[in-house]
Amino acid sequence: MHLESKTVSERLATVRALGESVKAGVRVTEEVNNHVHTIYSFSPYNPSQVAVKAAEAGLQTVGIMDHDSVAGCEEMLEAAKAVNIACTAGCEIRVNMTGTLVEGRKTNNPDEPNISYIAFHGIPRTQFADVAAFLKPMQQARLARDRQEVAKLNTILADLGAPRLDFDADVVAISEALAGGSLTERHILYALSLKLIALHGKGAALIRFVEAQMRIPVQGKIRDMLMDLANPHYAYDLLGIFKSALVPLFFIESGDTECINVQTAVDFANAVGAIPAYAYLGDVGESPTGDKKAEKFEDDYLDALVPELKRIGFKAITYMPPRNTKAQLLRLQMLCQDCELMEISGVDINSSRQTFNCPILLESAFRHLTDAAWALIAHEKLAAESPPLGMFHPANPMPFATLQERVARYAAIGRRIDNRSPEKVRHLL
């Protein structure tokens, strides 16, 4: 198969040839996932592979969500049509919170205070070019910072007797930065992982080098994973060790060009008909990928944060149910309801070790997130047909409807859309 091809046209030709055969024997569930990364940020999967894997997992809907990039959105939408799965397009960016009630505080970003992750959900297909132009300065600023980070990391690696990285040959080469994608610290660490595996192989010799030469302990379950020579996720597991041990040493803070002001970002998202969503993190334990330590985030001041997000112009809060406790999620739900903020769910897929499924969405307390996903689908397709048909457009034909009523109406439309020709939607109103 050519699903792993470097060429978009070959990947799409392959997925179109496969069609709905990828669903053979699959039990379709009510699960949805609106937050899947692709190779256009950091992921083992290109957009066509994401569509296929989502269909194979029995998902009802899937959403692309790359950092600072919409370069994979067109391919994702076309691949989803081929396998007959509903699809939504978005991107994730970082913004500075200067001028808000939480200025200077740590919100949902473990690396930088005053910098928050937000998402543009449901970007109308007609707006991809404008969004790409909006994101380009951020990509350029981040690429320049990444180059500086690699130079800083190389000094550290030289002191440790470890091989150094060539930014262009080792890091840029494994990304889609030259094709409209973004480049992150994960790319840097993945490049280092690949270089060390090439030099030392897998297993005991590599572990000895990491522990003795690089002075990074390898213990517990991660040691068992790296001793398993047949581990298909080997480089990603090694990356997880380096993320916690090395990023604090070479990380360089981002500037205002890379992380623009939150108000500017939210205003732009609303102007193009996307749904700006704050990405709730909450106090966390160990992440599914093993690369985030237990840490406190925005829970202590969440009661003040959510109304502030509403004031700024956010239309939604997005969160990942498997990451948090039910008590955290129920508290967040109540705050969203009080402020009439849409709730959007997704599981942050950026490693081959993660599953596309999210069974918690089948529980009664979270079934409304499935309705929200279908409403998101309808919003995106209708807003592409005519901007006032977007859920939150000032001229929306349901001006007096509550958010709950609007989500229900749009969800009903979303469920009736033909996934093989989702652009034909207006007649469903």
C-alpha positions as CSV (number, residue, x, y, z in Angstrom):
1,M,0.0,0.0,0.0
2,H,1.0,3.6,-0.6
3,L,-0.6,5.1,2.6
4,E,2.9,5.9,3.8
5,S,3.9,7.6,0.6
6,K,5.5,11.1,0.8
7,T,3.1,12.2,-1.9
8,V,-0.4,13.4,-1.0
9,S,-1.8,12.3,-4.4
10,E,-0.5,8.7,-3.9
11,R,-1.9,8.5,-0.4
12,L,-5.3,9.7,-1.5
13,A,-5.3,7.3,-4.5
14,T,-4.6,4.5,-2.1
15,V,-7.3,5.4,0.5
16,R,-9.8,5.9,-2.3
17,A,-9.0,2.4,-3.6
18,L,-9.5,1.0,-0.1
19,G,-12.7,2.8,0.4
20,E,-15.1,1.4,3.0
21,S,-13.2,-2.0,3.0
22,V,-11.2,-0.7,5.9
23,K,-14.4,-1.0,8.0
24,A,-14.9,-4.7,7.2
25,G,-15.6,-6.5,10.5
26,V,-15.3,-3.3,12.5
27,R,-17.9,-2.6,15.3
28,V,-18.9,1.0,14.8
29,T,-19.4,2.8,18.2
30,E,-20.7,6.2,19.2
31,E,-17.1,7.3,20.0
32,V,-15.7,10.5,18.5
33,N,-12.2,12.1,18.5
34,N,-11.8,15.7,17.4
35,H,-8.1,16.1,18.3
36,V,-5.7,13.9,16.2
37,H,-2.3,15.2,15.2
38,T,-0.7,14.3,11.9
39,I,2.8,14.5,10.3
40,Y,2.1,18.2,9.7
41,S,2.8,18.8,13.4
42,F,4.1,15.6,15.2
43,S,2.6,12.2,14.7
44,P,3.5,8.8,13.1
45,Y,0.4,9.2,10.9
46,N,-0.3,11.3,7.8
47,P,-3.9,12.5,7.3
48,S,-4.9,9.6,5.1
49,Q,-3.6,7.1,7.7
50,V,-5.5,9.0,10.4
51,A,-8.8,8.6,8.4
52,V,-8.2,4.9,7.9
53,K,-7.2,4.3,11.5
54,A,-10.2,6.2,12.8
55,A,-12.5,4.1,10.6
56,E,-10.7,0.9,11.7
57,A,-11.3,2.0,15.4
58,G,-15.0,2.3,14.7
59,L,-15.2,6.0,15.4
60,Q,-18.2,8.0,14.2
61,T,-16.2,11.2,13.6
62,V,-12.5,12.2,13.5
63,G,-10.9,15.6,13.6
64,I,-7.4,16.8,12.5
65,M,-5.7,19.1,15.0
66,D,-2.1,20.1,14.1
67,H,0.0,22.6,15.8
68,D,0.3,25.9,13.9
69,S,-0.8,24.3,10.7
70,V,-3.8,23.5,8.5
71,A,-1.6,21.9,5.7
72,G,-3.1,18.5,6.3
73,C,-6.7,19.5,6.4
74,E,-7.6,19.1,2.7
75,E,-6.1,15.6,2.5
76,M,-7.8,14.7,5.8
77,L,-11.3,15.7,4.5
78,E,-10.8,13.9,1.2
79,A,-9.5,10.7,2.9
80,A,-12.4,10.8,5.3
81,K,-14.9,10.9,2.4
82,A,-13.2,7.9,0.9
83,V,-13.7,5.7,4.0
84,N,-17.1,7.2,4.8
85,I,-16.4,8.8,8.2
86,A,-17.4,12.2,9.3
87,C,-14.5,14.6,9.6
88,T,-13.7,18.1,11.0
89,A,-10.7,20.3,10.6
90,G,-8.9,22.4,13.1
91,C,-5.5,23.6,14.4
92,E,-3.9,24.2,17.7
93,I,-1.8,27.3,18.6
94,R,-0.2,28.9,21.6
95,V,-1.2,32.4,22.7
96,N,0.0,34.9,25.3
97,M,-2.6,35.8,28.0
98,T,-1.3,39.4,28.5
99,G,-4.1,41.7,29.3
100,T,-6.4,39.0,30.8
101,L,-7.2,38.1,34.4
102,V,-4.7,35.2,34.2
103,E,-1.8,37.2,32.8
104,G,1.5,35.7,34.0
105,R,0.0,32.6,35.4
106,K,0.5,29.0,34.4
107,T,-2.6,27.8,32.7
108,N,-2.4,24.7,30.4
109,N,1.2,24.9,29.3
110,P,3.9,23.1,31.3
111,D,6.8,24.9,29.7
112,E,5.8,28.6,29.9
113,P,3.7,30.7,32.2
114,N,1.4,33.3,30.5
115,I,1.3,31.0,27.4
116,S,-1.8,28.9,26.7
117,Y,-2.8,26.3,24.2
118,I,-6.0,27.0,22.3
119,A,-7.8,25.4,19.4
120,F,-9.5,26.6,16.3
121,H,-12.3,24.0,15.8
122,G,-14.6,23.6,12.8
123,I,-12.6,25.7,10.4
124,P,-14.7,26.1,7.2
125,R,-13.0,24.6,4.2
126,T,-13.3,27.9,2.4
127,Q,-11.1,29.5,5.0
128,F,-8.1,27.2,4.9
129,A,-6.0,29.6,2.8
130,D,-6.7,32.6,5.1
131,V,-5.9,30.5,8.2
132,A,-2.7,29.2,6.6
133,A,-1.6,32.8,6.0
134,F,-2.5,33.8,9.6
135,L,-0.3,30.9,10.9
136,K,2.7,31.4,8.7
137,P,4.5,34.1,10.8
138,M,4.0,31.8,13.9
139,Q,5.6,28.9,11.9
140,Q,8.5,31.0,10.8
141,A,9.1,32.3,14.4
142,R,8.9,28.8,15.8
143,L,11.3,27.4,13.2
144,A,13.9,30.1,14.1
145,R,13.5,29.3,17.8
146,D,13.8,25.5,17.0
147,R,17.1,26.2,15.2
148,Q,18.4,28.0,18.3
149,E,17.2,25.2,20.6
150,V,19.1,22.6,18.5
151,A,22.3,24.7,18.8
152,K,21.8,24.9,22.5
153,L,21.1,21.2,22.8
154,N,24.2,20.4,20.7
155,T,26.4,22.1,23.3
156,I,24.8,19.9,26.0
157,L,25.2,16.8,23.9
158,A,28.8,17.6,23.2
159,D,29.5,17.8,26.9
160,L,27.8,14.5,27.4
161,G,29.8,12.8,24.6
162,A,26.6,12.2,22.7
163,P,26.2,12.8,18.9
164,R,25.1,16.2,17.8
165,L,22.2,17.0,15.5
166,D,22.2,18.7,12.2
167,F,19.1,20.9,12.2
168,D,18.3,20.6,8.5
169,A,19.5,17.1,7.8
170,D,18.3,15.5,11.0
171,V,15.4,17.6,12.3
172,V,13.7,19.4,9.4
173,A,14.1,16.3,7.3
174,I,11.8,14.3,9.5
175,S,9.1,17.0,9.6
176,E,6.7,18.6,7.1
177,A,8.0,22.1,7.9
178,L,8.9,22.8,4.3
179,A,5.3,21.8,3.2
180,G,3.3,24.0,5.5
181,G,3.7,22.0,8.7
182,S,5.2,22.9,12.0
183,L,8.3,21.8,13.9
184,T,8.3,21.1,17.6
185,E,10.6,20.0,20.4
186,R,9.2,16.5,19.8
187,H,10.8,16.5,16.4
188,I,14.1,17.5,17.9
189,L,14.0,14.7,20.4
190,Y,12.7,12.1,17.9
191,A,15.7,13.0,15.7
192,L,18.0,12.4,18.6
193,S,16.2,9.1,19.4
194,L,16.7,7.9,15.8
195,K,20.4,8.9,15.8
196,L,21.1,7.0,19.0
197,I,19.2,3.9,17.9
198,A,21.3,4.0,14.6
199,L,24.5,4.2,16.6
200,H,23.8,1.9,19.5
201,G,21.0,-0.3,18.4
202,K,18.1,-1.2,20.7
203,G,18.3,-2.8,24.1
204,A,21.0,-3.0,26.7
205,A,23.8,-1.1,24.8
206,L,21.5,1.9,24.2
207,I,20.3,2.0,27.8
208,R,23.9,1.8,29.1
209,F,24.8,4.8,26.9
210,V,21.8,6.8,28.0
211,E,22.4,6.1,31.7
212,A,26.2,6.2,31.9
213,Q,27.1,8.7,29.2
214,M,24.1,11.0,29.2
215,R,23.3,10.5,32.9
216,I,19.6,10.0,32.4
217,P,18.1,7.2,34.5
218,V,16.0,4.5,32.7
219,Q,13.8,2.8,35.3
220,G,10.6,0.9,35.7
221,K,8.3,0.2,32.9
222,I,10.1,2.4,30.4
223,R,13.2,0.3,30.9
224,D,11.2,-2.8,30.1
225,M,9.9,-1.1,27.0
226,L,13.4,-0.2,25.8
227,M,14.7,-3.8,26.5
228,D,12.1,-5.1,24.2
229,L,13.8,-5.3,20.8
230,A,10.5,-5.9,19.1
231,N,8.8,-2.8,20.6
232,P,7.2,-1.1,17.6
233,H,7.0,2.2,19.6
234,Y,10.7,2.2,20.5
235,A,11.7,5.7,19.3
236,Y,8.6,7.3,20.8
237,D,9.3,5.7,24.1
238,L,12.9,6.9,24.0
239,L,11.6,10.4,23.1
240,G,9.5,10.4,26.3
241,I,12.6,9.9,28.5
242,F,14.4,12.8,26.7
243,K,11.4,15.1,26.9
244,S,11.4,15.2,30.7
245,A,15.2,15.1,31.0
246,L,16.4,17.4,28.2
247,V,13.7,19.9,27.3
248,P,14.2,21.9,30.5
249,L,17.9,22.2,29.6
250,F,17.6,23.5,26.0
251,F,14.1,25.1,25.9
252,I,14.0,28.7,24.8
253,E,11.0,30.8,25.6
254,S,8.8,31.8,22.7
255,G,8.1,35.4,21.6
256,D,5.0,37.4,20.8
257,T,5.2,36.6,17.1
258,E,5.1,32.9,17.7
259,C,2.6,33.2,20.5
260,I,0.3,36.1,19.6
261,N,-2.1,37.7,22.0
262,V,-5.1,35.6,22.9
263,Q,-7.6,38.4,21.9
264,T,-6.1,38.7,18.5
265,A,-6.3,34.9,18.0
266,V,-9.9,34.6,19.2
267,D,-11.0,37.6,17.1
268,F,-9.5,36.0,14.0
269,A,-11.1,32.6,14.7
270,N,-14.5,34.2,15.1
271,A,-14.0,36.3,11.9
272,V,-13.3,33.2,9.7
273,G,-16.1,31.2,11.2
274,A,-14.0,28.8,13.3
275,I,-14.9,28.0,16.9
276,P,-12.1,29.2,19.3
277,A,-11.8,26.8,22.2
278,Y,-9.6,27.0,25.3
279,A,-7.8,23.7,25.8
280,Y,-8.5,22.7,29.4
281,L,-5.7,20.6,31.0
282,G,-6.4,20.6,34.7
283,D,-4.1,19.2,37.4
284,V,-2.7,16.0,35.9
285,G,-0.9,12.8,36.8
286,E,1.2,10.8,34.4
287,S,0.0,11.2,30.8
288,P,-0.9,8.3,28.5
289,T,2.3,8.9,26.6
290,G,4.4,9.0,29.7
291,D,6.0,12.3,28.9
292,K,4.1,14.6,31.3
293,K,4.8,14.5,35.1
294,A,2.2,15.1,37.8
295,E,1.7,18.8,37.9
296,K,-0.8,21.6,38.9
297,F,-2.3,23.8,36.2
298,E,-5.5,25.9,36.2
299,D,-7.8,24.1,38.6
300,D,-7.1,26.4,41.6
301,Y,-8.6,29.4,39.7
302,L,-10.9,27.7,37.2
303,D,-14.0,29.5,38.6
304,A,-12.4,32.8,37.5
305,L,-10.8,31.6,34.3
306,V,-14.0,30.2,32.6
307,P,-16.0,33.5,32.8
308,E,-12.8,35.3,31.6
309,L,-12.6,33.0,28.5
310,K,-16.2,33.9,27.8
311,R,-15.5,37.6,28.0
312,I,-12.5,37.3,25.6
313,G,-14.8,35.7,23.0
314,F,-14.1,32.0,23.3
315,K,-17.1,29.9,22.1
316,A,-15.9,26.5,23.6
317,I,-13.7,24.6,25.9
318,T,-12.0,21.5,24.6
319,Y,-10.8,18.7,26.9
320,M,-9.6,15.1,26.8
321,P,-11.8,13.0,29.1
322,P,-9.2,10.2,29.7
323,R,-6.7,12.7,31.1
324,N,-8.8,14.0,34.0
325,T,-10.8,12.7,36.9
326,K,-14.6,12.6,36.7
327,A,-14.8,15.2,39.5
328,Q,-12.6,17.6,37.4
329,L,-14.7,17.0,34.3
330,L,-18.1,17.4,36.1
331,R,-16.9,20.7,37.6
332,L,-15.8,21.9,34.2
333,Q,-19.1,20.9,32.7
334,M,-21.0,23.0,35.2
335,L,-18.8,26.0,34.5
336,C,-19.3,25.6,30.8
337,Q,-23.1,25.4,31.2
338,D,-23.1,28.5,33.4
339,C,-21.2,30.5,30.8
340,E,-22.8,28.9,27.7
341,L,-19.6,27.6,26.4
342,M,-19.7,24.6,24.0
343,E,-17.8,21.4,25.2
344,I,-15.7,19.7,22.6
345,S,-13.8,16.5,23.4
346,G,-10.8,14.8,21.8
347,V,-7.9,12.5,22.7
348,D,-4.5,14.1,21.9
349,I,-3.0,11.5,19.5
350,N,0.6,12.0,18.7
351,S,2.3,8.7,19.4
352,S,1.9,5.2,17.9
353,R,1.4,3.9,21.4
354,Q,-2.0,5.7,21.8
355,T,-5.4,4.3,20.9
356,F,-7.9,6.2,18.8
357,N,-10.7,5.0,21.0
358,C,-12.2,6.9,24.0
359,P,-14.7,4.6,25.7
360,I,-15.4,7.1,28.5
361,L,-17.6,9.0,25.9
362,L,-20.0,6.1,26.1
363,E,-20.8,6.8,29.7
364,S,-24.0,8.8,30.3
365,A,-22.2,11.8,31.9
366,F,-20.2,12.4,28.7
367,R,-22.7,11.4,25.9
368,H,-23.3,15.1,25.2
369,L,-19.8,15.3,23.8
370,T,-20.9,13.0,21.0
371,D,-23.7,15.5,20.2
372,A,-21.2,18.3,20.3
373,A,-19.0,16.5,17.7
374,W,-21.9,16.1,15.3
375,A,-22.8,19.8,15.8
376,L,-19.2,20.7,15.1
377,I,-19.4,18.7,11.8
378,A,-22.6,20.5,10.8
379,H,-21.3,23.9,11.8
380,E,-18.1,23.5,9.7
381,K,-20.0,22.3,6.5
382,L,-22.7,24.9,6.8
383,A,-20.3,27.8,7.5
384,A,-18.4,26.8,4.3
385,E,-21.7,27.0,2.4
386,S,-22.7,30.3,3.9
387,P,-20.9,32.1,6.8
388,P,-24.2,33.1,8.6
389,L,-25.0,29.4,9.0
390,G,-22.1,28.9,11.4
391,M,-23.3,28.1,14.9
392,F,-22.0,31.3,16.4
393,H,-22.3,33.8,13.6
394,P,-24.1,37.0,14.6
395,A,-26.7,36.5,11.8
396,N,-27.3,32.8,12.6
397,P,-30.9,31.9,11.8
398,M,-31.4,30.7,15.4
399,P,-30.7,34.0,17.2
400,F,-32.8,33.3,20.3
401,A,-31.9,29.7,20.8
402,T,-29.9,28.6,23.8
403,L,-26.5,27.0,23.3
404,Q,-28.1,23.6,24.2
405,E,-30.9,24.1,21.7
406,R,-28.4,25.1,19.0
407,V,-26.1,22.2,19.6
408,A,-29.1,19.8,19.5
409,R,-30.3,21.3,16.2
410,Y,-26.8,21.2,14.6
411,A,-26.1,17.7,15.9
412,A,-29.3,16.4,14.2
413,I,-28.1,18.0,10.9
414,G,-24.6,16.6,11.4
415,R,-25.9,13.0,11.8
416,R,-27.8,13.3,8.5
417,I,-24.9,14.5,6.4
418,D,-23.7,12.1,3.8
419,N,-20.0,11.6,4.7
420,R,-19.1,10.8,1.1
421,S,-20.3,14.3,-0.1
422,P,-20.4,16.4,3.1
423,E,-20.4,19.7,1.2
424,K,-24.0,18.9,0.1
425,V,-25.6,20.1,3.4
426,R,-27.8,23.1,2.9
427,H,-30.9,21.1,2.0
428,L,-30.7,19.5,5.5
429,L,-31.6,22.8,7.2
